[in-house]
Amino acid sequence: MKRETLILLVAVTLVAGGAQGETNESAESWRWTLPEFMPPPRVPADNAMSEARFQLGRKLFYDARLSGNGKEACASCHEQRLAFTDGR
C-alpha cells in the first residue's frame, strides 16, 4: 500500500510540475509527426498536447521505477522500433 501511495504522489508531483508555465496550446497547434495515411489522434480541448507533456510521457515510458518490481520500464517490452508493440 505504501508503495502505491508513493508512486501516485510522485506521478501527481511530476504532472503538476510539468504543467507550470505551459501555454494554452490547442490540439491543432501541436505538430504531429505521423505518416500521411494516419490521422492525428483526438485530443480533448482541455488537455491539449505540449512539449512539456510530451517529454513527461517519454520520461515515464522509460522509467523502470514505476513498474511492479521496479526493474522494468514500459520500454522493456514495448519497443519503439516496433511501433511501441511487444512484437507479438
N, C-alpha and C positions, 0 to 999 in steps of 0.2 A: 504494500500500500504506500509506503513512504517513497519508494522508487517512482511509482506512477505520479504521485503528487509532485515530486521534484521535476520530473520530465515535463509535466503540464506547466509548472511555474517557469521553467526555462523557456518553453515554447512561447508562452504568453509574453515573457520579457523580450524575447527576440522579435516577436511580431510588433509589439508596442514600440520598441526601439527602432525598428526598421521603418515604421510609419512616420516618424518625426521628420519634418521638413519636406515631405512629399508635396507635389503639386497635384491638383485635381486633373489628372490626365484622363481623357476618355479612351474607350477601347479602340477607337479609330486612330488615335494619335500614336499608339504603340506600333512599332514596326515589327510585324510578324515575319519571321524568316521561315517560310513554308514553301513546299513545292507548289507549282501553279495549279495543279489539279485539286489541291486541298484548301477548303475554305477556312478562314480564321475561326477559332473557337468562339463560342458565345461567352461573353464576359459581362457580369452584372454591372450596371452603371455605377453602383455604389461600391464596387470593388474592382476598379479599373487596374490594368497592368501598369507597372512602372519598373524602372531599372532596379530600384531597391527591392521590390518584391521578387523580381526575377533572381537576383543574387541571393536572397534569403532562401528561396526554393532550392537553388543549386547547393547552398551550404547544407541544408537539411538532407538533401538527397545523398550527399557523400559523407554524412556524419554517422559513424558507427555507434556513437553513444546513445542514439535513440532506439536502437534495436532491443529486443528482449534480453539478449545475452551481452549487449554492449560491445560486440565484436564485428558485427556485420552491418554495413550500410545498405540502403536500398540498391545502390550501385553495385553491390556484390553480386546480385543476381540479374538486375535489370540493366543490361548493357546498352550504352548509348549507340554503339555501332550496330546494334540490332533493333534500333528504333525503340529503345528502352523496354524491350521484352526480355524474357529469360531464355529465349532461343528454343523453346519447346514447340 
